Amino acid sequence: MTSQLTFRGRIQEAFTAGVPVAIETATRSRYQRRLAAAAAFPEMEATRDRARDIRSEALRNLDAYLGQFVDVTTERGGVVFFAADAAEANEYITELANAENVRRVVKVKSMVTEEIRLNTALEHAGVEVVETDLGEFIVQLAGETPSHIISPVLHKNRYDVAELFAAELGVEYTDDPAELNDIARKHLRERFLNADMGISGVNFAVAEDGAIALVTNEGNGRLSTTAPRVHVAVMGMERIVPTRADLAVLLEVLARSATGQKLSVYSNIVSGPRRAHEPDGPDQLHVVIVDNGRSATLGSSVAEILLCIRCGACLDACPVYRHVGGHAYGSVYPGPIGKVVTPSLFGLEEWHDLPAASSLCGACQDACPVRIDIPRLLVDLREQTVGHASRSIRTGLAAYSRLATRPRLFRLATRAVALFGRLWSQDGWLRRLPFLLPAWTRRREVPAPATQTFNDWWRKRGA
Ligand code: SF4
């Protein structure tokens, strides 16, 4: 995963292109729906605590739970493969596709397959890949990448989709949502019936009985995992939970936090391939468990991020995400979660600017159903990225550190800055900061400094 531009460059690009209004509207409305769903569920806070405990227990004993899951899945006729990285996962799946003479794959929306760029690997191997989640289908048709982890097509409105369908599917233009849905359904139905392999992600895998839980709102998960003769489930290695009872708790917070629903419309539980007495289901089930940097994250100071259940609530709550949209992050994981996951999985060296893209307002932590302290993790990553800061930032920080450790000089400097600020201000506001700081006032005004510095006020108060 590489990024050609810095975060700042991608934001400039996003603003130049015009960040779609749909992002702000959709995130705000879903944020409100989540609040309403939580208010209507008196046990919400206790369930969040329980969900966090379950995820923490799973991470504490990850080896044991993964081992238990592998044993049960194998007993039931499934095959489990551990992939150390994206290349190993893609190689296993493409080789399997070749061995099984797979010509077409239907896919259910899955963040981990986006992360490892599985579609590209399969297409290079000559396999047709069809995304079956409506949002992913639209994004694939447009040749774009998802902009939100729950709603991949959040950046488009129905008129964009109408034009896309008319151009790419050769249908008559319509911007009626029901008709657009119908067009997609008809197009996909035929693909489901003629697919040789179904690929899904895994919302949660249950250690005690090898169950794989997959939640969707469109029913495409059920079709993709039962109609084709081979089902491949790809999961990040942290997506394990100990028991079915634990799964029930997590599904309760996942649906409410993701979409404000009590429960997602389809909660599919897959346990092994089709048995002899069962009328349908795949002949083969392969579970690919992907590490791809997760073990290293587990041993790091930001291991808490592995508690994440990919609900997307932190994106909807984040003022930065609402203003810049998902593509500005340059990663498959945007928003607050992405600012921690992306540098952790793909390297701080390349992604050092993401942890800085936050005001640390804490809205993400408030929204997170498993109470991940994202601001703390961002501060931690920022500490690790000081060496990557630009020369002007490093010079500024060094100068500040000299000043802040010399009280008399610090007092003089703050008085001088306050005086200068007042002289520079108009009607109590600084409209354009000088020297290296004009970016601060490009889109906002700064209040003029107080007539008395904090230091002077404190000394006077003490006296
Ligand atoms: S960090 Fe929390 S709020 Fe954000 S996607 Fe993960 S679980 Fe959801």
Residues whose N, C-alpha, C, O or C-beta is under 5 A from the ligand:
A	BS01	SF4	C308 I309 R310 C311 G312 A313 C314 I337 C364 A367 C368 P369 I372
